[in-house]
Amino acid sequence: MVDIIERKRDGHALSEEEIRFFVSGYVSGEIPDYQASALAMAIYFRGMDAKETSILTNAMMHSGETIDLSEIDGIKVDKHSTGGVGDKTSLVLGPLVSACGGKVAKMSGRGLGHTGGTLDKMESVPGTKIQRTREEFIKQVNDIGIAIIGQTAQIDPADKKLYALRDVTGTVESIPLIASSIMSKKLAAGSNAILLDVKFGSGAFMKTLERAKELASAMVEIGSHLGRDTRAILTDMDQPLGLAVGNALEVKEAILTLQGKGPRDLVELVKRAGAIMLEQSHIVEDLDEGERRIARAIEDGSGFHKLVEMFQAQGGDVSYLMDPSKFPLAKNIFPVYANRSGNLRRIDSLAIGLSAMKIGAGRATMQDVIDMSAGILLNKKVGDRVNKGDILCYAHTNKSGVGAIIGEIHDAFELSDEPVSVSPIVHAYIR
């Protein structure tokens, strides 16, 4: 192991044998944390080429259980987001793609910090089961075309150990280590095709478009090396996605979107992402046809019907989907007012996400309990005209003494006297 650390420290590419030796030894406990952290730091500074990163991903992917989805008819397609504020995309996109004939077999995660997790949102619908056996997962996708469940504990133990190590050794922000972490889990989950939604901006892990493009390109290349149709879109997280931030609030917005009443940016994102996934599924010839099919699934209600089917199959009380007023509201709903007039130039996603977490909508540690009713509901979006005294948003919380947090929410809205143009939500497509 010392030889491997020194080779990477000196800038050399590691061989397949060396990388597999490290991964298997670290998972088994033969290689200690201090040597693994030394190698992670060497990779942080020296990087890895595309071949090394693919070998590392493959070794991590096979460090535990891999899911065989060959019993599911047709092309299995999955989508992964690198995490953002108000990102309820999977709850809209998955049902729409499935309604158009796609097979969506998705294993998802929980939220931590300022980014929400799909599983937490799903559990705001009472009774919903996110842990399913492999047999139940396969049967559900075969029967109704979609399942969104939690990852099994046996998938990718190498990533679980390395992720925890990187978090405490200052080696998180390494493109090869991020790319191999994400892709090893996605590839182990067994889908034939993967769409990556790589977010950038204040509320995203990647703060700049350039870094997001670097990460997306690395992951697409890994997927190609390992024989999967992998594509990526780069999407803007300089303001929260849609209007709702917080679990039950986001589920209600997903319902509205599938009923044709969704916010512009979320609708734009699911149309483009859905079109790509339908092309990956060989259901449409091109993206224009794909966008038309997704739009039709919104208009005719088939996407919403598929959402209901999915929750029903996973034990959820679908009366909440049919009548969203059944979702409990927080005891305190505080309006946040503008103290001047202007054009809304920016909404700091990170500040909104952290504030939502502080008032109960997220967890700072995995042990924290989420308040499903808590969150922030935007009343204005970037580009809107704001007059002094207008309501910028509403903070939903069951906590008291949140005056300072309300001030932080207010300060997340930046106004300008100049006209503000609105950028498209999708900035690039990589395949």
C-alpha positions in Angstrom: 0.0 0.0 0.0 2.9 2.4 0.7 4.2 1.8 -2.8 0.7 2.7 -4.2 0.5 5.9 -2.1 4.0 6.9 -3.3 3.2 6.2 -7.0 0.1 8.4 -6.9 1.9 11.1 -4.8 4.6 11.3 -7.5 1.9 11.7 -10.3 1.9 8.2 -11.8 -1.3 6.4 -13.1 -2.2 3.4 -10.9 -2.7 0.0 -12.6 -5.9 -2.0 -12.4 -4.2 -4.4 -10.0 -3.1 -1.6 -7.7 -6.6 0.0 -7.6 -8.4 -3.3 -6.9 -5.8 -4.2 -4.2 -6.6 -0.9 -2.5 -10.5 -1.2 -2.7 -10.7 -4.8 -1.6 -8.1 -4.3 1.2 -9.9 -1.2 2.5 -13.3 -2.8 2.5 -12.0 -5.9 4.3 -10.2 -3.7 6.9 -6.7 -4.9 6.0 -5.8 -1.4 4.9 -6.2 1.2 7.7 -7.9 4.6 7.5 -4.6 6.5 7.7 -3.3 4.8 4.5 -6.6 5.2 2.7 -6.7 8.9 3.6 -3.1 9.3 2.4 -4.1 7.9 -1.0 -7.3 10.0 -1.1 -5.1 13.2 -0.5 -2.7 12.1 -3.2 -5.6 11.6 -5.6 -7.0 15.0 -4.6 -3.7 16.7 -5.6 -2.6 14.5 -8.5 -6.0 13.5 -10.0 -6.8 10.3 -12.0 -7.1 9.8 -15.7 -10.3 8.5 -17.3 -9.1 4.9 -17.3 -8.1 5.0 -13.6 -11.4 6.5 -12.6 -13.3 3.9 -14.5 -11.3 1.1 -12.9 -11.9 2.6 -9.4 -15.6 2.9 -10.1 -15.8 -0.7 -11.3 -13.9 -2.0 -8.3 -16.2 0.0 -5.9 -19.3 -1.1 -7.7 -18.3 -4.7 -7.2 -17.3 -4.3 -3.6 -20.8 -5.4 -2.6 -24.1 -6.5 -4.0 -25.0 -5.5 -7.6 -28.6 -5.6 -8.6 -29.5 -7.8 -11.6 -32.6 -6.2 -13.3 -32.6 -8.5 -16.4 -36.0 -9.9 -15.3 -37.5 -6.5 -16.0 -38.7 -6.3 -19.6 -37.2 -3.5 -21.8 -34.6 -0.9 -21.2 -34.3 0.2 -17.5 -33.6 3.9 -17.1 -32.5 5.8 -14.0 -31.9 9.4 -13.1 -29.5 10.9 -10.5 -29.3 14.4 -9.2 -26.2 15.8 -7.5 -28.5 17.5 -5.0 -30.2 20.9 -4.8 -32.8 23.0 -3.0 -36.4 22.3 -3.8 -35.4 19.4 -6.1 -38.5 17.3 -6.3 -37.7 16.4 -9.9 -37.8 12.6 -9.5 -41.4 12.7 -8.2 -42.5 14.4 -11.4 -40.1 13.0 -13.9 -40.3 9.3 -13.0 -44.1 9.1 -13.4 -44.0 11.0 -16.6 -41.4 8.8 -18.2 -43.2 5.7 -17.0 -46.5 7.0 -18.4 -44.8 7.3 -21.8 -43.8 3.6 -21.7 -40.4 3.9 -19.9 -39.2 1.5 -17.2 -38.0 3.6 -14.3 -36.1 1.5 -11.7 -34.7 4.0 -9.3 -32.8 3.6 -6.0 -32.7 6.9 -4.2 -31.2 8.5 -1.0 -32.1 10.6 2.0 -31.4 14.3 2.4 -28.6 15.6 4.6 -27.8 19.3 5.2 -29.5 21.8 2.9 -30.4 19.3 0.1 -33.6 17.3 0.4 -33.8 13.6 -0.3 -36.4 11.9 -2.5 -37.1 9.2 0.1 -37.9 11.8 2.8 -40.4 13.5 0.5 -42.0 10.2 -0.3 -42.4 9.3 3.4 -44.4 12.5 3.9 -47.3 10.4 2.3 -48.4 8.2 5.3 -47.7 4.5 4.9 -45.2 4.8 2.1 -42.6 2.0 2.2 -39.3 2.8 0.6 -37.5 -0.4 1.6 -38.4 -3.2 -0.8 -36.9 -6.6 -1.5 -35.3 -7.1 -4.9 -38.2 -9.3 -6.0 -40.8 -6.7 -4.9 -38.7 -4.0 -6.8 -38.6 -6.0 -10.0 -42.2 -7.0 -9.8 -43.4 -3.4 -9.3 -41.4 -2.1 -12.3 -42.7 -4.9 -14.4 -46.3 -4.3 -13.3 -46.5 -0.5 -13.4 -43.3 0.7 -15.0 -41.8 2.6 -12.0 -40.4 2.1 -8.5 -38.4 4.5 -6.3 -36.9 2.8 -3.3 -34.0 3.1 -0.8 -30.6 1.5 -1.5 -29.9 -1.7 0.2 -27.1 -1.7 2.8 -25.2 -4.3 0.8 -24.7 -2.0 -2.2 -21.2 -0.4 -2.6 -19.6 -0.8 0.9 -16.4 0.7 -0.5 -18.2 4.0 -1.2 -19.7 4.1 2.3 -16.3 3.8 3.9 -14.5 6.1 1.5 -17.3 8.7 1.6 -17.1 8.9 5.4 -13.3 9.1 5.2 -13.3 11.9 2.6 -15.8 13.9 4.7 -13.3 14.2 7.6 -10.0 14.4 5.7 -10.6 17.4 3.4 -10.7 15.3 0.2 -14.4 15.6 -0.7 -13.8 18.0 -3.7 -11.9 15.7 -5.9 -13.6 15.1 -9.3 -12.4 11.4 -9.7 -13.5 10.6 -6.1 -16.9 12.3 -6.5 -17.5 10.8 -10.0 -16.5 7.2 -8.8 -18.7 7.6 -5.7 -21.8 8.6 -7.6 -21.3 6.2 -10.6 -20.4 3.1 -8.5 -23.7 3.3 -6.7 -25.7 4.0 -9.9 -24.1 1.3 -11.9 -24.5 -1.2 -9.0 -28.3 -0.5 -9.1 -28.5 -2.2 -12.5 -30.2 0.2 -14.9 -29.2 0.1 -18.6 -29.3 3.9 -19.0 -28.5 6.7 -16.6 -29.3 10.4 -16.8 -27.3 12.7 -14.5 -28.7 16.0 -13.4 -25.5 17.9 -12.4 -26.4 21.1 -10.6 -24.3 24.2 -10.2 -24.7 27.5 -8.3 -25.0 28.6 -4.7 -27.3 25.8 -3.7 -25.3 23.0 -5.3 -22.2 21.1 -4.5 -20.5 22.4 -7.6 -20.5 26.2 -7.4 -19.5 27.0 -11.0 -20.7 25.8 -14.4 -17.1 24.9 -15.3 -16.6 22.5 -12.4 -20.1 21.0 -12.9 -19.2 20.4 -16.6 -15.9 18.7 -15.5 -17.8 16.4 -13.1 -20.5 15.6 -15.6 -18.0 14.8 -18.4 -16.1 12.5 -16.0 -19.2 10.6 -15.1 -20.5 10.2 -18.7 -17.0 8.9 -19.6 -17.1 6.3 -16.8 -20.6 5.1 -17.9 -19.4 4.8 -21.5 -16.3 2.9 -20.4 -18.5 0.5 -18.5 -21.0 -0.1 -21.2 -24.0 2.0 -20.0 -25.8 4.8 -21.9 -24.9 7.7 -19.6 -25.8 11.3 -20.3 -25.8 14.5 -18.3 -27.6 17.8 -18.1 -26.2 20.8 -16.3 -28.9 22.7 -14.4 -29.0 26.0 -12.5 -29.2 25.9 -8.7 -28.6 29.7 -8.2 -32.2 29.8 -7.0 -34.4 27.0 -5.6 -36.1 24.8 -8.1 -39.8 25.6 -8.3 -41.5 27.4 -5.4 -41.6 24.8 -2.6 -38.7 23.8 -0.3 -39.6 21.1 2.3 -40.9 17.6 2.1 -44.8 17.8 2.1 -44.7 21.2 0.4 -42.6 19.7 -2.4 -44.9 16.7 -2.8 -47.8 19.0 -3.2 -45.9 21.0 -5.8 -45.1 17.7 -7.7 -48.8 16.9 -7.7 -49.6 20.4 -9.1 -47.0 20.0 -11.8 -48.3 16.6 -12.9 -51.8 18.3 -13.0 -50.5 21.0 -15.4 -50.1 23.8 -12.8 -46.3 23.6 -12.1 -43.8 26.4 -12.0 -42.0 27.3 -15.2 -38.5 26.1 -14.3 -39.6 22.7 -13.0 -41.8 22.1 -16.0 -38.9 23.1 -18.4 -36.5 20.7 -16.5 -38.8 17.7 -16.6 -39.6 18.1 -20.2 -36.0 18.2 -21.3 -34.9 15.4 -18.9 -37.9 13.3 -19.7 -37.2 13.7 -23.4 -33.6 12.4 -22.9 -34.8 9.5 -20.9 -37.4 8.5 -23.5 -34.6 8.7 -26.2 -32.4 6.5 -24.0 -35.3 4.1 -23.7 -35.6 3.9 -27.5 -39.2 5.1 -27.2 -38.8 8.3 -29.3 -36.5 9.2 -32.2 -35.4 12.6 -31.0 -35.7 15.1 -28.2 -38.4 17.2 -29.8 -40.7 14.1 -30.0 -39.7 13.3 -26.4 -40.7 16.7 -25.1 -44.0 16.5 -26.9 -44.7 13.1 -25.3 -43.8 14.4 -21.8 -46.0 17.5 -22.3 -48.9 15.2 -23.4 -48.5 13.0 -20.3 -48.9 16.2 -18.2 -51.9 17.4 -20.2 -53.9 14.1 -20.2 -53.2 13.3 -16.6 -51.4 10.0 -17.2 -48.3 11.2 -15.4 -50.3 12.0 -12.3 -52.1 8.6 -12.5 -48.7 6.9 -12.6 -47.6 8.8 -9.4 -50.8 7.5 -7.7 -50.1 4.0 -8.9 -46.5 4.1 -7.6 -47.5 5.3 -4.1 -50.3 2.8 -4.0 -47.9 -0.1 -4.9 -45.6 1.1 -2.1 -48.3 1.2 0.6 -48.8 5.0 0.6 -52.2 6.6 1.5 -53.1 7.9 -2.0 -56.0 10.0 -0.6 -53.3 12.5 0.2 -52.4 12.7 -3.5 -56.1 13.0 -4.5 -56.7 15.7 -1.8 -53.4 17.5 -0.9 -55.2 19.6 1.7 -54.9 16.4 3.9 -51.2 17.1 4.3 -50.8 18.7 7.8 -49.8 22.4 7.8 -47.2 23.8 10.2 -48.6 25.7 13.2 -46.7 28.8 12.3 -46.7 30.3 8.8 -44.6 33.5 8.7 -44.8 35.8 5.7 -41.4 37.4 4.7 -41.9 40.9 3.3 -39.7 43.0 0.9 -38.3 46.1 2.6 -37.8 47.9 -0.8 -38.9 47.8 -4.4 -36.9 46.4 -7.3 -36.4 43.5 -9.7 -35.5 40.1 -8.1 -32.0 39.5 -9.2 -31.1 36.4 -7.2 -32.4 34.0 -4.5 -29.5 32.5 -2.6 -30.3 28.8 -2.7 -27.8 27.8 0.0 -29.3 30.4 2.4 -32.8 29.2 1.7 -31.8 25.5 2.0 -30.0 26.1 5.3 -32.9 28.2 6.7 -35.4 25.5 5.7 -33.2 22.9 7.5 -33.1 25.1 10.7 -36.9 25.5 10.8 -37.3 21.7 10.7 -37.4 20.7 7.0 -34.0 19.0 6.9 -31.4 17.2 9.0 -28.0 18.3 10.1 -27.1 14.7 11.0 -28.6 11.4 9.9 -30.1 11.0 13.4 -32.2 14.2 13.2 -35.9 13.8 12.7 -37.5 15.8 9.9 -40.7 17.8 10.3 -42.5 16.9 7.1 -44.7 20.1 7.2 -41.8 22.5 7.6 -40.3 24.5 4.8 -40.3 27.6 2.7 -42.8 28.5 0.0 -41.6 31.1 -2.5 -44.0 33.8 -3.7 -41.5 35.4 -6.1 -38.9 34.1 -8.5 -35.8 35.6 -10.2 -36.9 38.2 -12.8 -40.1 39.1 -11.0 -41.0 42.7 -10.1 -41.2 43.3 -6.3 -42.8 46.2 -4.6 -42.0 47.3 -1.1 -44.2 45.3 1.3 -44.8 42.4 -1.1 -44.5 38.9 0.3 -41.3 37.3 -0.9 -42.1 33.9 0.6 -43.8 32.1 3.5 -41.8 30.2 6.2 -43.7 27.1 7.5 -42.5 25.8 10.9 -43.7 24.3 14.2 -40.8 25.9 16.0 -41.0 29.2 17.9 -38.3 31.8 18.3 -37.2 31.8 14.7 -37.0 35.6 14.2 -33.3 35.4 13.3 -33.9 32.7 10.7 -36.7 34.7 9.2 -34.1 37.6 8.8 -31.7 35.2 7.1 -34.5 34.1 4.7 -35.3 37.8 3.9 -31.6 38.4 3.2 -31.5 35.5 0.7 -33.5 37.7 -1.8 -31.4 40.2 -3.7 -33.1 43.0 -5.5 -31.8 45.2 -8.3 -32.9 48.5 -9.9 -31.9 47.1 -13.3 -34.0 44.8 -15.5 -33.2 41.1 -14.8 -33.1 38.4 -17.5 -34.1 34.9 -16.7 -31.7 32.1 -17.7 -32.9 28.7 -19.0 -32.8 26.0 -16.3 -30.8 23.6 -18.5 -27.4 25.1 -19.5 -25.8 22.1 -21.3 -26.3 18.5 -22.4 -23.4 16.1 -22.4 -23.6 12.7 -24.0 
